[in-house]
Amino acid sequence: MTDDLDDLVLRGQRIRGIKLIKDTFDCTLHEALDFYVDRYHKLRQTRPDDFTESPEEYWEGFYS
């Protein structure tokens, strides 16, 4: 699941990533969002060159 999630995070597929987490772990939407954001930050630290957008562009238009 981690590779699939990482791919979604890197491609900016926020909704699909959150749904994958929610379905995999049978957790709440809020928990899935927190998990996604944590993974996003981890990947920003460990794989910054794999992102094609700045942090501001990545989250633009996404309201939680």
PyMOL Python script that loads the backbone (N, CA, C, O; Angstrom):
from pymol import cmd

cmd.read_pdbstr("""\
ATOM      1  N   MET A   1       0.825  -1.200   0.000  1.00  0.00           N
ATOM      2  CA  MET A   1       0.000   0.000   0.000  1.00  0.00           C
ATOM      3  C   MET A   1       0.862   1.254   0.000  1.00  0.00           C
ATOM      4  O   MET A   1       0.483   2.271  -0.581  1.00  0.00           O
ATOM      5  N   THR A   2       2.019   1.186   0.648  1.00  0.00           N
ATOM      6  CA  THR A   2       2.859   2.375   0.749  1.00  0.00           C
ATOM      7  C   THR A   2       3.318   2.878  -0.613  1.00  0.00           C
ATOM      8  O   THR A   2       3.302   4.082  -0.866  1.00  0.00           O
ATOM      9  N   ASP A   3       3.728   1.960  -1.497  1.00  0.00           N
ATOM     10  CA  ASP A   3       4.165   2.387  -2.830  1.00  0.00           C
ATOM     11  C   ASP A   3       3.024   3.036  -3.604  1.00  0.00           C
ATOM     12  O   ASP A   3       3.215   4.049  -4.278  1.00  0.00           O
ATOM     13  N   ASP A   4       1.835   2.442  -3.503  1.00  0.00           N
ATOM     14  CA  ASP A   4       0.666   3.014  -4.179  1.00  0.00           C
ATOM     15  C   ASP A   4       0.349   4.402  -3.621  1.00  0.00           C
ATOM     16  O   ASP A   4       0.075   5.337  -4.374  1.00  0.00           O
ATOM     17  N   LEU A   5       0.391   4.521  -2.310  1.00  0.00           N
ATOM     18  CA  LEU A   5       0.099   5.807  -1.681  1.00  0.00           C
ATOM     19  C   LEU A   5       1.160   6.831  -2.051  1.00  0.00           C
ATOM     20  O   LEU A   5       0.831   7.969  -2.387  1.00  0.00           O
ATOM     21  N   ASP A   6       2.411   6.449  -1.993  1.00  0.00           N
ATOM     22  CA  ASP A   6       3.484   7.381  -2.346  1.00  0.00           C
ATOM     23  C   ASP A   6       3.313   7.888  -3.771  1.00  0.00           C
ATOM     24  O   ASP A   6       3.509   9.073  -4.039  1.00  0.00           O
ATOM     25  N   ASP A   7       2.954   7.008  -4.669  1.00  0.00           N
ATOM     26  CA  ASP A   7       2.731   7.412  -6.061  1.00  0.00           C
ATOM     27  C   ASP A   7       1.603   8.438  -6.148  1.00  0.00           C
ATOM     28  O   ASP A   7       1.725   9.429  -6.868  1.00  0.00           O
ATOM     29  N   LEU A   8       0.515   8.212  -5.428  1.00  0.00           N
ATOM     30  CA  LEU A   8      -0.601   9.159  -5.432  1.00  0.00           C
ATOM     31  C   LEU A   8      -0.192  10.497  -4.824  1.00  0.00           C
ATOM     32  O   LEU A   8      -0.560  11.553  -5.339  1.00  0.00           O
ATOM     33  N   VAL A   9       0.558  10.456  -3.741  1.00  0.00           N
ATOM     34  CA  VAL A   9       1.015  11.697  -3.103  1.00  0.00           C
ATOM     35  C   VAL A   9       1.900  12.477  -4.064  1.00  0.00           C
ATOM     36  O   VAL A   9       1.718  13.682  -4.241  1.00  0.00           O
ATOM     37  N   LEU A  10       2.848  11.801  -4.678  1.00  0.00           N
ATOM     38  CA  LEU A  10       3.777  12.481  -5.581  1.00  0.00           C
ATOM     39  C   LEU A  10       3.072  13.070  -6.803  1.00  0.00           C
ATOM     40  O   LEU A  10       3.510  14.086  -7.343  1.00  0.00           O
ATOM     41  N   ARG A  11       1.981  12.434  -7.240  1.00  0.00           N
ATOM     42  CA  ARG A  11       1.233  12.925  -8.400  1.00  0.00           C
ATOM     43  C   ARG A  11       0.157  13.946  -8.016  1.00  0.00           C
ATOM     44  O   ARG A  11      -0.544  14.471  -8.881  1.00  0.00           O
ATOM     45  N   GLY A  12       0.031  14.225  -6.707  1.00  0.00           N
ATOM     46  CA  GLY A  12      -0.953  15.214  -6.266  1.00  0.00           C
ATOM     47  C   GLY A  12      -2.378  14.705  -6.275  1.00  0.00           C
ATOM     48  O   GLY A  12      -3.320  15.496  -6.319  1.00  0.00           O
ATOM     49  N   GLN A  13      -2.548  13.396  -6.233  1.00  0.00           N
ATOM     50  CA  GLN A  13      -3.878  12.785  -6.235  1.00  0.00           C
ATOM     51  C   GLN A  13      -4.395  12.677  -4.797  1.00  0.00           C
ATOM     52  O   GLN A  13      -4.517  11.584  -4.245  1.00  0.00           O
ATOM     53  N   ARG A  14      -4.693  13.828  -4.211  1.00  0.00           N
ATOM     54  CA  ARG A  14      -5.047  13.890  -2.798  1.00  0.00           C
ATOM     55  C   ARG A  14      -6.297  13.083  -2.453  1.00  0.00           C
ATOM     56  O   ARG A  14      -6.284  12.301  -1.503  1.00  0.00           O
ATOM     57  N   ILE A  15      -7.352  13.261  -3.197  1.00  0.00           N
ATOM     58  CA  ILE A  15      -8.613  12.577  -2.886  1.00  0.00           C
ATOM     59  C   ILE A  15      -8.442  11.056  -3.012  1.00  0.00           C
ATOM     60  O   ILE A  15      -8.874  10.305  -2.137  1.00  0.00           O
ATOM     61  N   ARG A  16      -7.827  10.623  -4.077  1.00  0.00           N
ATOM     62  CA  ARG A  16      -7.602   9.184  -4.265  1.00  0.00           C
ATOM     63  C   ARG A  16      -6.711   8.616  -3.173  1.00  0.00           C
ATOM     64  O   ARG A  16      -6.934   7.495  -2.714  1.00  0.00           O
ATOM     65  N   GLY A  17      -5.707   9.369  -2.751  1.00  0.00           N
ATOM     66  CA  GLY A  17      -4.821   8.917  -1.679  1.00  0.00           C
ATOM     67  C   GLY A  17      -5.550   8.795  -0.357  1.00  0.00           C
ATOM     68  O   GLY A  17      -5.373   7.815   0.367  1.00  0.00           O
ATOM     69  N   ILE A  18      -6.364   9.782  -0.041  1.00  0.00           N
ATOM     70  CA  ILE A  18      -7.128   9.744   1.210  1.00  0.00           C
ATOM     71  C   ILE A  18      -8.123   8.590   1.184  1.00  0.00           C
ATOM     72  O   ILE A  18      -8.316   7.915   2.196  1.00  0.00           O
ATOM     73  N   LYS A  19      -8.752   8.360   0.041  1.00  0.00           N
ATOM     74  CA  LYS A  19      -9.693   7.241  -0.082  1.00  0.00           C
ATOM     75  C   LYS A  19      -8.965   5.911   0.094  1.00  0.00           C
ATOM     76  O   LYS A  19      -9.487   5.007   0.746  1.00  0.00           O
ATOM     77  N   LEU A  20      -7.781   5.778  -0.472  1.00  0.00           N
ATOM     78  CA  LEU A  20      -6.998   4.548  -0.315  1.00  0.00           C
ATOM     79  C   LEU A  20      -6.703   4.285   1.156  1.00  0.00           C
ATOM     80  O   LEU A  20      -6.849   3.157   1.628  1.00  0.00           O
ATOM     81  N   ILE A  21      -6.296   5.300   1.870  1.00  0.00           N
ATOM     82  CA  ILE A  21      -6.011   5.157   3.306  1.00  0.00           C
ATOM     83  C   ILE A  21      -7.271   4.784   4.061  1.00  0.00           C
ATOM     84  O   ILE A  21      -7.259   3.863   4.877  1.00  0.00           O
ATOM     85  N   LYS A  22      -8.359   5.494   3.794  1.00  0.00           N
ATOM     86  CA  LYS A  22      -9.631   5.239   4.492  1.00  0.00           C
ATOM     87  C   LYS A  22     -10.107   3.812   4.266  1.00  0.00           C
ATOM     88  O   LYS A  22     -10.531   3.140   5.206  1.00  0.00           O
ATOM     89  N   ASP A  23     -10.039   3.349   3.025  1.00  0.00           N
ATOM     90  CA  ASP A  23     -10.493   1.995   2.706  1.00  0.00           C
ATOM     91  C   ASP A  23      -9.558   0.927   3.275  1.00  0.00           C
ATOM     92  O   ASP A  23     -10.015  -0.117   3.741  1.00  0.00           O
ATOM     93  N   THR A  24      -8.269   1.185   3.236  1.00  0.00           N
ATOM     94  CA  THR A  24      -7.293   0.200   3.710  1.00  0.00           C
ATOM     95  C   THR A  24      -7.357   0.019   5.215  1.00  0.00           C
ATOM     96  O   THR A  24      -7.315  -1.106   5.712  1.00  0.00           O
ATOM     97  N   PHE A  25      -7.459   1.120   5.940  1.00  0.00           N
ATOM     98  CA  PHE A  25      -7.398   1.062   7.397  1.00  0.00           C
ATOM     99  C   PHE A  25      -8.757   1.189   8.073  1.00  0.00           C
ATOM    100  O   PHE A  25      -8.846   1.154   9.301  1.00  0.00           O
ATOM    101  N   ASP A  26      -9.819   1.337   7.275  1.00  0.00           N
ATOM    102  CA  ASP A  26     -11.169   1.472   7.822  1.00  0.00           C
ATOM    103  C   ASP A  26     -11.197   2.535   8.925  1.00  0.00           C
ATOM    104  O   ASP A  26     -11.666   2.290  10.037  1.00  0.00           O
ATOM    105  N   CYS A  27     -10.682   3.716   8.586  1.00  0.00           N
ATOM    106  CA  CYS A  27     -10.602   4.803   9.548  1.00  0.00           C
ATOM    107  C   CYS A  27     -11.512   5.947   9.123  1.00  0.00           C
ATOM    108  O   CYS A  27     -12.134   5.907   8.062  1.00  0.00           O
ATOM    109  N   THR A  28     -11.575   6.950   9.959  1.00  0.00           N
ATOM    110  CA  THR A  28     -12.413   8.107   9.636  1.00  0.00           C
ATOM    111  C   THR A  28     -11.738   8.957   8.555  1.00  0.00           C
ATOM    112  O   THR A  28     -10.546   8.814   8.282  1.00  0.00           O
ATOM    113  N   LEU A  29     -12.509   9.816   7.967  1.00  0.00           N
ATOM    114  CA  LEU A  29     -11.979  10.736   6.970  1.00  0.00           C
ATOM    115  C   LEU A  29     -10.894  11.626   7.580  1.00  0.00           C
ATOM    116  O   LEU A  29      -9.858  11.863   6.959  1.00  0.00           O
ATOM    117  N   HIS A  30     -11.134  12.109   8.781  1.00  0.00           N
ATOM    118  CA  HIS A  30     -10.163  12.960   9.459  1.00  0.00           C
ATOM    119  C   HIS A  30      -8.847  12.214   9.706  1.00  0.00           C
ATOM    120  O   HIS A  30      -7.768  12.764   9.486  1.00  0.00           O
ATOM    121  N   GLU A  31      -8.941  10.968  10.161  1.00  0.00           N
ATOM    122  CA  GLU A  31      -7.735  10.169  10.387  1.00  0.00           C
ATOM    123  C   GLU A  31      -6.987   9.925   9.082  1.00  0.00           C
ATOM    124  O   GLU A  31      -5.758   9.988   9.043  1.00  0.00           O
ATOM    125  N   ALA A  32      -7.727   9.648   8.021  1.00  0.00           N
ATOM    126  CA  ALA A  32      -7.107   9.401   6.719  1.00  0.00           C
ATOM    127  C   ALA A  32      -6.412  10.667   6.207  1.00  0.00           C
ATOM    128  O   ALA A  32      -5.318  10.591   5.649  1.00  0.00           O
ATOM    129  N   LEU A  33      -7.037  11.812   6.391  1.00  0.00           N
ATOM    130  CA  LEU A  33      -6.431  13.073   5.974  1.00  0.00           C
ATOM    131  C   LEU A  33      -5.143  13.336   6.756  1.00  0.00           C
ATOM    132  O   LEU A  33      -4.133  13.737   6.177  1.00  0.00           O
ATOM    133  N   ASP A  34      -5.180  13.111   8.060  1.00  0.00           N
ATOM    134  CA  ASP A  34      -3.978  13.296   8.884  1.00  0.00           C
ATOM    135  C   ASP A  34      -2.852  12.384   8.417  1.00  0.00           C
ATOM    136  O   ASP A  34      -1.700  12.807   8.324  1.00  0.00           O
ATOM    137  N   PHE A  35      -3.186  11.134   8.124  1.00  0.00           N
ATOM    138  CA  PHE A  35      -2.204  10.160   7.646  1.00  0.00           C
ATOM    139  C   PHE A  35      -1.605  10.630   6.323  1.00  0.00           C
ATOM    140  O   PHE A  35      -0.390  10.582   6.131  1.00  0.00           O
ATOM    141  N   TYR A  36      -2.457  11.079   5.423  1.00  0.00           N
ATOM    142  CA  TYR A  36      -2.007  11.554   4.114  1.00  0.00           C
ATOM    143  C   TYR A  36      -1.057  12.738   4.265  1.00  0.00           C
ATOM    144  O   TYR A  36       0.000  12.769   3.636  1.00  0.00           O
ATOM    145  N   VAL A  37      -1.422  13.701   5.084  1.00  0.00           N
ATOM    146  CA  VAL A  37      -0.590  14.887   5.280  1.00  0.00           C
ATOM    147  C   VAL A  37       0.755  14.497   5.893  1.00  0.00           C
ATOM    148  O   VAL A  37       1.792  15.034   5.503  1.00  0.00           O
ATOM    149  N   ASP A  38       0.745  13.575   6.842  1.00  0.00           N
ATOM    150  CA  ASP A  38       1.997  13.103   7.431  1.00  0.00           C
ATOM    151  C   ASP A  38       2.888  12.457   6.374  1.00  0.00           C
ATOM    152  O   ASP A  38       4.098  12.683   6.349  1.00  0.00           O
ATOM    153  N   ARG A  39       2.281  11.650   5.498  1.00  0.00           N
ATOM    154  CA  ARG A  39       3.063  10.997   4.448  1.00  0.00           C
ATOM    155  C   ARG A  39       3.598  12.028   3.459  1.00  0.00           C
ATOM    156  O   ARG A  39       4.733  11.917   2.995  1.00  0.00           O
ATOM    157  N   TYR A  40       2.794  13.016   3.141  1.00  0.00           N
ATOM    158  CA  TYR A  40       3.218  14.100   2.260  1.00  0.00           C
ATOM    159  C   TYR A  40       4.471  14.777   2.824  1.00  0.00           C
ATOM    160  O   TYR A  40       5.447  14.982   2.103  1.00  0.00           O
ATOM    161  N   HIS A  41       4.441  15.120   4.109  1.00  0.00           N
ATOM    162  CA  HIS A  41       5.581  15.796   4.721  1.00  0.00           C
ATOM    163  C   HIS A  41       6.821  14.902   4.732  1.00  0.00           C
ATOM    164  O   HIS A  41       7.934  15.376   4.503  1.00  0.00           O
ATOM    165  N   LYS A  42       6.628  13.617   4.998  1.00  0.00           N
ATOM    166  CA  LYS A  42       7.757  12.682   4.983  1.00  0.00           C
ATOM    167  C   LYS A  42       8.383  12.619   3.588  1.00  0.00           C
ATOM    168  O   LYS A  42       9.606  12.661   3.451  1.00  0.00           O
ATOM    169  N   LEU A  43       7.553  12.519   2.566  1.00  0.00           N
ATOM    170  CA  LEU A  43       8.067  12.462   1.199  1.00  0.00           C
ATOM    171  C   LEU A  43       8.712  13.782   0.789  1.00  0.00           C
ATOM    172  O   LEU A  43       9.696  13.775   0.049  1.00  0.00           O
ATOM    173  N   ARG A  44       8.190  14.896   1.245  1.00  0.00           N
ATOM    174  CA  ARG A  44       8.814  16.196   0.954  1.00  0.00           C
ATOM    175  C   ARG A  44      10.233  16.244   1.519  1.00  0.00           C
ATOM    176  O   ARG A  44      11.124  16.848   0.924  1.00  0.00           O
ATOM    177  N   GLN A  45      10.435  15.601   2.674  1.00  0.00           N
ATOM    178  CA  GLN A  45      11.759  15.580   3.302  1.00  0.00           C
ATOM    179  C   GLN A  45      12.702  14.595   2.608  1.00  0.00           C
ATOM    180  O   GLN A  45      13.879  14.893   2.401  1.00  0.00           O
ATOM    181  N   THR A  46      12.182  13.431   2.255  1.00  0.00           N
ATOM    182  CA  THR A  46      13.049  12.364   1.752  1.00  0.00           C
ATOM    183  C   THR A  46      13.164  12.314   0.233  1.00  0.00           C
ATOM    184  O   THR A  46      14.143  11.783  -0.291  1.00  0.00           O
ATOM    185  N   ARG A  47      12.191  12.850  -0.476  1.00  0.00           N
ATOM    186  CA  ARG A  47      12.184  12.791  -1.939  1.00  0.00           C
ATOM    187  C   ARG A  47      11.734  14.121  -2.559  1.00  0.00           C
ATOM    188  O   ARG A  47      10.834  14.128  -3.398  1.00  0.00           O
ATOM    189  N   PRO A  48      12.334  15.225  -2.168  1.00  0.00           N
ATOM    190  CA  PRO A  48      11.856  16.535  -2.634  1.00  0.00           C
ATOM    191  C   PRO A  48      11.899  16.697  -4.154  1.00  0.00           C
ATOM    192  O   PRO A  48      11.061  17.397  -4.722  1.00  0.00           O
ATOM    193  N   ASP A  49      12.855  16.067  -4.808  1.00  0.00           N
ATOM    194  CA  ASP A  49      12.990  16.223  -6.262  1.00  0.00           C
ATOM    195  C   ASP A  49      11.911  15.480  -7.047  1.00  0.00           C
ATOM    196  O   ASP A  49      11.751  15.702  -8.248  1.00  0.00           O
ATOM    197  N   ASP A  50      11.176  14.602  -6.376  1.00  0.00           N
ATOM    198  CA  ASP A  50      10.122  13.844  -7.059  1.00  0.00           C
ATOM    199  C   ASP A  50       8.822  14.628  -7.191  1.00  0.00           C
ATOM    200  O   ASP A  50       7.912  14.205  -7.904  1.00  0.00           O
ATOM    201  N   PHE A  51       8.729  15.759  -6.516  1.00  0.00           N
ATOM    202  CA  PHE A  51       7.530  16.598  -6.609  1.00  0.00           C
ATOM    203  C   PHE A  51       7.690  17.572  -7.776  1.00  0.00           C
ATOM    204  O   PHE A  51       8.773  18.110  -8.006  1.00  0.00           O
ATOM    205  N   THR A  52       6.613  17.786  -8.496  1.00  0.00           N
ATOM    206  CA  THR A  52       6.652  18.709  -9.636  1.00  0.00           C
ATOM    207  C   THR A  52       6.067  20.072  -9.286  1.00  0.00           C
ATOM    208  O   THR A  52       6.147  21.009 -10.080  1.00  0.00           O
ATOM    209  N   GLU A  53       5.471  20.182  -8.080  1.00  0.00           N
ATOM    210  CA  GLU A  53       4.843  21.435  -7.660  1.00  0.00           C
ATOM    211  C   GLU A  53       5.445  21.897  -6.338  1.00  0.00           C
ATOM    212  O   GLU A  53       5.914  21.087  -5.538  1.00  0.00           O
ATOM    213  N   SER A  54       5.426  23.187  -6.123  1.00  0.00           N
ATOM    214  CA  SER A  54       5.826  23.731  -4.828  1.00  0.00           C
ATOM    215  C   SER A  54       4.754  23.340  -3.801  1.00  0.00           C
ATOM    216  O   SER A  54       3.647  22.958  -4.182  1.00  0.00           O
ATOM    217  N   PRO A  55       5.070  23.432  -2.511  1.00  0.00           N
ATOM    218  CA  PRO A  55       4.050  23.128  -1.496  1.00  0.00           C
ATOM    219  C   PRO A  55       2.795  23.983  -1.645  1.00  0.00           C
ATOM    220  O   PRO A  55       1.683  23.499  -1.434  1.00  0.00           O
ATOM    221  N   GLU A  56       2.970  25.239  -2.005  1.00  0.00           N
ATOM    222  CA  GLU A  56       1.808  26.123  -2.170  1.00  0.00           C
ATOM    223  C   GLU A  56       0.929  25.660  -3.330  1.00  0.00           C
ATOM    224  O   GLU A  56      -0.296  25.623  -3.217  1.00  0.00           O
ATOM    225  N   GLU A  57       1.572  25.307  -4.449  1.00  0.00           N
ATOM    226  CA  GLU A  57       0.824  24.829  -5.618  1.00  0.00           C
ATOM    227  C   GLU A  57       0.151  23.497  -5.324  1.00  0.00           C
ATOM    228  O   GLU A  57      -0.970  23.249  -5.768  1.00  0.00           O
ATOM    229  N   TYR A  58       0.836  22.642  -4.576  1.00  0.00           N
ATOM    230  CA  TYR A  58       0.310  21.307  -4.276  1.00  0.00           C
ATOM    231  C   TYR A  58      -1.034  21.379  -3.560  1.00  0.00           C
ATOM    232  O   TYR A  58      -1.964  20.645  -3.895  1.00  0.00           O
ATOM    233  N   TRP A  59      -1.129  22.264  -2.577  1.00  0.00           N
ATOM    234  CA  TRP A  59      -2.341  22.332  -1.759  1.00  0.00           C
ATOM    235  C   TRP A  59      -3.337  23.383  -2.253  1.00  0.00           C
ATOM    236  O   TRP A  59      -4.401  23.548  -1.657  1.00  0.00           O
ATOM    237  N   GLU A  60      -3.009  24.087  -3.324  1.00  0.00           N
ATOM    238  CA  GLU A  60      -3.907  25.111  -3.854  1.00  0.00           C
ATOM    239  C   GLU A  60      -5.270  24.508  -4.214  1.00  0.00           C
ATOM    240  O   GLU A  60      -5.343  23.508  -4.929  1.00  0.00           O
ATOM    241  N   GLY A  61      -6.322  25.109  -3.725  1.00  0.00           N
ATOM    242  CA  GLY A  61      -7.671  24.661  -4.041  1.00  0.00           C
ATOM    243  C   GLY A  61      -8.147  23.474  -3.225  1.00  0.00           C
ATOM    244  O   GLY A  61      -9.257  22.988  -3.439  1.00  0.00           O
ATOM    245  N   PHE A  62      -7.335  22.997  -2.297  1.00  0.00           N
ATOM    246  CA  PHE A  62      -7.731  21.867  -1.451  1.00  0.00           C
ATOM    247  C   PHE A  62      -8.059  22.396  -0.067  1.00  0.00           C
ATOM    248  O   PHE A  62      -7.191  22.928   0.625  1.00  0.00           O
ATOM    249  N   TYR A  63      -9.300  22.250   0.331  1.00  0.00           N
ATOM    250  CA  TYR A  63      -9.747  22.752   1.615  1.00  0.00           C
ATOM    251  C   TYR A  63     -10.276  21.598   2.438  1.00  0.00           C
ATOM    252  O   TYR A  63     -11.088  20.803   1.964  1.00  0.00           O
ATOM    253  N   SER A  64      -9.809  21.509   3.680  1.00  0.00           N
ATOM    254  CA  SER A  64     -10.273  20.401   4.519  1.00  0.00           C
ATOM    255  C   SER A  64     -10.924  20.918   5.778  1.00  0.00           C
ATOM    256  O   SER A  64     -11.375  20.129   6.608  1.00  0.00           O
TER     257      SER A  64
END
""", "prot")
cmd.dss("prot")
cmd.show_as("cartoon", "prot")
cmd.util.cbc("prot")
cmd.orient("prot")
